């Protein structure tokens, strides 16, 4: 990996990996479970495809809208905190100044350095508020997520995750054979997704891959036995 590509993982835009991993995993796990379940209930291939595609559309819309609302709520909270900091800077400047001094002292600066740095920060209200947002609350307002972008990324990720378990049913006439390939594809993609997450998080690739694989395997098991049970009850 080049220095330039490594730097991308440290930018605010790289946070979209959160939506990608979560969305692909959700689409993969949920749709695999549904596909295996309806296959086990002995539906026809045509019915399985309809059920699978309907589940994909519902999951993509639900997760996308959910991500939109979550991002809007987060951004509103961050902006509300910024307005609160502005009020405190205007109404209780001495207390806010003391907080700035405390932060710099905790970072190991000397008293003389703390005085100089505090005077510089508190000389401008915008700079003062930005400092408090970052150092006190851990919020960077210049990197707020765009709700529409995150929602579209999430929806697209869900669809991408749903492709491996659905694709075999579109290509293979026999449902039993399609199910076997759907499980194989789902397991491979799940492990690969875990490896990707580990690469970004700088953690153990095999441990992360196995974790994602086990989650998908659990969905397959639950879907299979759930489908058999429902097929026996209502078939």
C-alpha positions in Angstrom: 0.0 0.0 0.0 1.4 3.4 -0.9 1.8 6.4 1.4 -1.0 8.1 -0.4 -3.5 5.2 -0.1 -2.6 4.8 3.6 -3.4 8.5 4.1 -6.9 8.0 2.8 -7.7 5.8 5.8 -7.0 8.7 8.1 -9.2 11.3 6.4 -12.9 11.9 7.4 -14.0 10.5 4.1 -12.6 7.1 5.1 -15.3 6.9 7.7 -17.6 5.7 5.0 -16.0 2.3 5.6 -18.4 2.2 8.5 -21.4 2.3 6.3 -19.8 -0.1 3.7 -18.9 -2.8 6.2 -22.1 -2.5 8.1 -24.3 -2.4 5.0 -22.6 -5.2 3.1 -22.6 -7.4 6.2 -26.3 -6.7 6.9 -27.3 -7.4 3.3 -25.2 -10.5 3.2 -26.3 -12.0 6.5 -30.0 -11.1 6.4 -30.5 -12.1 2.8 -28.5 -15.3 3.1 -30.7 -16.2 6.1 -33.9 -15.4 4.2 -32.8 -17.2 1.0 -31.7 -20.4 2.9 -34.9 -20.2 4.9 -37.3 -20.0 2.0 -35.4 -22.7 0.2 -35.6 -25.0 3.2 -39.4 -24.4 3.3 -39.4 -26.0 -0.2 -40.6 -23.0 -2.2 -40.1 -23.1 -6.0 -37.1 -21.2 -7.5 -39.4 -18.6 -8.9 -40.9 -17.9 -5.4 -37.4 -17.9 -3.8 -36.2 -15.3 -6.3 -39.2 -13.1 -5.7 -38.9 -13.4 -1.9 -35.1 -12.7 -2.1 -35.4 -9.6 -4.3 -38.3 -8.2 -2.2 -36.2 -8.7 0.9 -33.2 -6.9 -0.8 -35.3 -3.9 -1.7 -36.9 -3.7 1.7 -33.5 -4.0 3.5 -31.8 -1.4 1.2 -34.6 1.2 1.7 -34.9 0.5 5.4 -31.1 0.7 6.1 -30.7 3.7 3.8 -33.4 5.7 5.5 -32.3 4.6 8.9 -28.8 5.8 8.1 -30.2 9.1 6.8 -32.1 9.8 10.0 -29.2 8.7 12.2 -26.8 11.1 10.4 -29.3 14.0 10.6 -29.7 13.4 14.3 -26.0 13.3 14.9 -25.4 16.5 12.9 -28.1 18.3 14.8 -26.6 17.2 18.1 -23.1 18.4 17.1 -24.5 21.8 15.9 -26.5 22.2 19.1 -23.4 21.5 21.1 -21.6 24.2 19.1 -24.3 26.7 19.9 -24.1 25.8 23.6 -20.3 26.4 23.6 -20.9 29.9 22.0 -23.4 30.7 24.8 -20.9 29.6 27.5 -18.1 31.6 25.9 -20.2 34.7 26.0 -21.9 34.2 29.4 -19.3 32.5 31.5 -15.9 33.3 29.8 -13.9 32.8 33.0 -15.0 29.3 33.5 -14.4 28.5 29.8 -11.0 30.0 30.0 -10.2 27.9 33.0 -11.2 24.8 31.0 -8.8 25.8 28.2 -6.0 26.2 30.8 -6.9 22.8 32.3 -6.8 21.1 28.9 -3.3 22.5 28.1 -1.9 21.6 31.5 -3.2 18.1 31.1 -1.2 17.9 27.8 2.0 18.7 29.7 2.5 22.4 28.9 4.3 24.6 31.4 2.4 27.5 33.2 4.0 30.1 30.9 3.1 28.1 27.8 -0.4 27.6 29.0 -0.8 31.3 29.5 0.4 32.0 26.0 -1.7 29.3 24.3 -4.8 30.2 26.3 -4.5 33.9 25.4 -4.1 32.9 21.7 -7.1 30.5 21.7 -9.5 32.8 23.6 -8.7 35.9 21.5 -11.1 34.8 18.8 -14.6 33.4 19.7 -14.7 31.1 16.7 -11.3 29.6 17.4 -12.2 29.3 21.1 -15.4 27.4 20.3 -13.7 25.2 17.8 -11.0 24.4 20.4 -13.6 23.4 23.0 -15.5 21.3 20.5 -12.4 19.4 19.5 -10.6 19.1 22.8 -13.5 18.9 25.3 -16.1 17.1 23.3 -14.1 15.4 20.5 -16.2 16.9 17.7 -14.8 18.1 14.4 -17.5 20.2 12.7 -15.6 20.5 9.5 -16.1 16.8 8.9 -19.8 16.4 9.4 -21.3 13.6 7.4 -23.7 14.3 4.6 -27.0 12.5 5.3 -27.8 11.8 1.7 -24.3 10.5 1.0 -24.2 8.1 4.0 -27.8 6.9 3.2 -26.9 6.1 -0.4 -23.7 4.4 0.6 -25.5 2.3 3.1 -28.3 1.3 0.7 -25.7 0.5 -2.1 -23.7 -1.6 0.4 -26.8 -3.6 1.4 -27.5 -4.4 -2.2 -23.9 -5.3 -2.8 -24.0 -7.7 0.2 -27.2 -9.3 -1.0 -25.8 -10.1 -4.5 -23.7 -13.3 -3.5 -26.7 -15.2 -2.0 -29.2 -14.1 -4.6 -27.1 -14.5 -7.8 -27.0 -18.3 -7.9 -30.8 -18.5 -7.9 -30.8 -16.3 -11.0 -28.3 -18.5 -12.8 -29.0 -22.1 -11.6 -32.5 -23.6 -12.2 -32.4 -26.2 -9.3 -33.0 -24.5 -6.0 -30.9 -27.1 -4.0 -27.8 -26.5 -6.2 -28.4 -22.7 -6.1 -28.6 -22.9 -2.3 -25.3 -24.6 -2.0 -23.6 -22.0 -4.2 -25.3 -19.2 -2.3 -23.9 -20.5 1.0 -20.4 -20.9 -0.6 -20.5 -17.3 -2.0 -21.8 -15.9 1.3 -19.0 -17.6 3.3 -16.3 -16.3 1.0 -17.6 -12.8 1.0 -18.1 -12.8 4.7 -14.5 -13.9 5.3 -13.3 -11.3 2.8 -15.3 -8.6 4.5 -13.8 -9.4 7.8 -10.3 -9.3 6.3 -11.1 -5.8 4.8 -12.3 -4.6 8.2 -9.1 -5.9 9.8 -7.0 -4.1 7.2 -8.6 -0.8 8.0 -8.6 -1.3 11.7 -5.0 -2.7 11.7 -6.2 -5.9 13.6 -5.8 -9.6 13.0 -7.1 -10.5 9.6 -7.9 -14.1 10.3 -9.6 -13.4 13.6 -11.8 -10.7 11.9 -12.5 -13.0 9.0 -13.6 -15.9 11.2 -15.9 -13.5 13.2 -17.7 -12.4 10.1 -17.8 -16.0 8.8 -19.4 -17.2 12.1 -22.1 -14.5 12.0 -23.0 -15.6 8.4 -23.0 -19.2 9.4 -25.4 -18.5 12.2 -27.8 -16.9 9.8 -27.6 -19.9 7.5 -28.3 -22.3 10.4 -31.2 -20.2 11.7 -32.6 -19.7 8.2 -32.4 -23.4 7.4 -34.1 -24.8 10.5 -36.5 -21.9 10.6 -37.5 -22.5 7.0 -37.9 -26.3 7.6 -40.1 -25.6 10.6 -42.3 -23.1 8.8 -42.5 -25.4 5.8 -43.7 -28.2 8.0 -46.2 -26.0 9.8 -47.7 -24.2 6.8 -46.6 -26.2 3.8 
